[in-house]
Amino acid sequence: VLDCPDNPDNIVWLEVMNYVFLFAYTVEATIHLYVERWVYFKNRWNVMDFFVVCAGFVALVFRDFVNVSFLRVFRITRLMRAARVVLTIRELYMLLTGLASSMKAIFFGTLLLGMMLALWSIVLVEFLHPVNVTIPFEGCSRCPKGFSSVLQSMLTLLQTVVAGDSWGLIAVPLIEAAPWTGLLLIAVLVSVSLGAMNLILAVIVESASEARDQDIERKTRDREKSQQSGKRKLLGLLTEMDKDKSGVLTFEDLKAAWVQSVEFRRILTMLEVQERDIDAVWAILDSNDDGIVDYREFCDNLLDLQNSQWRMSYGMNRYFISKLVNEVKDRVDVVHREMMSQTKDSAARFASVELRLRKLCGEGL
């Protein structure tokens, strides 16, 4: 084996790359260990990297005494880190989670399929083998012993029914020699191929669908936990900002906090509130228009708004409609004042003209 030209230890560039990667992994693990100290071992990814590096050195030290090259396979586990980045693609993430969740269904489906093949194989060995051995198959050396034992019969069914490979090669000569065997062969085909395999497929699809629903629920719980954490931090920050301990928050305080406090902006952003939403959110929370809001109620109601899409949409629509109505009222007031001013000017000019006409008429008389 050592003299084999395809042995990795005899390929120079592979040996060089082995040292290069081992050196890179060692440097990375050493830097992490120096910075994080004992906290380093609390991260499972760090433990995995440490194990990979140790396995590399064990393979390097003992390779002359025992074949430990299989330890290099553990480096594949580092690809799991790259998989975390790839899983940011939603479609790929759904495919992988669906596959992982359906493994249980696949396992038990395989057991069910194996049991059905074994049961049918017992029947076929009993009834089909005596007929099968009398048929001179041309171009198929295995066909005469296709049902000679349970294992051979299971292999035949696995090839012809499950894999769909050359079903007619052994079935058609059997049916032509003894037509009654077609009932058994068709029964096997219907029960295994159309029945069990489609049932297994349906269960796998259902398992993937349930996994998707569970993933949505998990993300919802994580989002709620994040919002609750943001609410507590926001409440603590507002408490610190309340210098006079009044327990209330004004719109000016809210705008000033957004401009001055980076932490305040970060928390509100985590709660999905942007700067353009502050006016609308304040208008929704300050329902009595008194200009002040208890900041504890502010935190509670803000979280309720984010969790209730209907309430948030209703509040935003109400705010923008109210804003539009106010703008229209202001515009109407401006137009009304302009019209009143113009009316007064017209009345004054009319009175002046009337007075001049009277004077002219008086002088004429």
Long-range contacts (C-beta under 8 A, 24 or more apart in sequence): 8-69, 9-63, 9-69, 18-72, 21-75, 22-53, 22-56, 22-57, 22-60, 25-49, 25-52, 25-53, 25-56, 25-75, 25-78, 26-53, 26-56, 29-53, 45-81, 48-77, 48-78, 48-80, 49-78, 52-77, 52-78, 94-212, 94-215, 97-211, 97-212, 97-215, 98-207, 98-208, 98-211, 98-212, 99-208, 100-211, 101-207, 101-208, 101-210, 101-211, 101-214, 102-204, 102-207, 102-208, 102-211, 104-207, 105-200, 105-203, 105-204, 105-206, 105-207, 106-200, 106-204, 109-196, 109-199, 109-200, 109-203, 109-204, 112-196, 112-200, 113-162, 113-192, 113-196, 113-197, 113-200, 114-154, 116-191, 116-192, 116-196, 117-154, 117-157, 117-158, 117-162, 117-192, 118-150, 118-154, 120-153, 120-157, 120-188, 120-191, 120-192, 121-147, 121-150, 121-151, 121-153, 121-154, 121-157, 122-150, 122-153, 123-184, 124-153, 124-157, 124-184, 124-188, 125-149, 125-150, 125-153, 127-181, 127-184, 128-174, 128-181, 128-184, 128-185, 129-153, 131-174, 131-177, 131-178, 131-181, 132-170, 132-174, 134-177, 135-173, 135-174, 135-177, 137-170, 137-173, 140-169, 140-170, 143-169, 143-170, 143-173, 146-170, 157-188, 157-192, 161-188, 161-189, 161-192, 161-193, 162-192, 162-193, 162-197, 164-193, 224-307, 226-270, 227-270, 227-271, 227-303, 227-306, 227-307, 228-303, 230-267, 230-270, 230-271, 231-271, 231-299, 231-300, 231-302, 231-303, 233-263, 233-267, 234-264, 234-267, 234-268, 234-271, 234-299, 234-302, 235-295, 235-296, 235-299, 237-261, 237-263, 237-264, 237-267, 238-295, 238-298, 238-299, 239-295, 242-295, 247-294, 247-295, 247-296, 248-292, 248-293, 248-294, 248-295, 249-292, 249-293, 249-294, 249-295, 249-298, 250-291, 250-292, 250-293, 251-282, 251-286, 251-291, 254-278, 254-282, 271-302, 271-303, 271-306, 272-306, 273-302, 273-306, 279-319, 280-315, 280-316, 280-319, 280-320, 281-305, 283-315, 283-318, 283-319, 283-322, 283-323, 284-315, 284-316, 284-318, 284-319
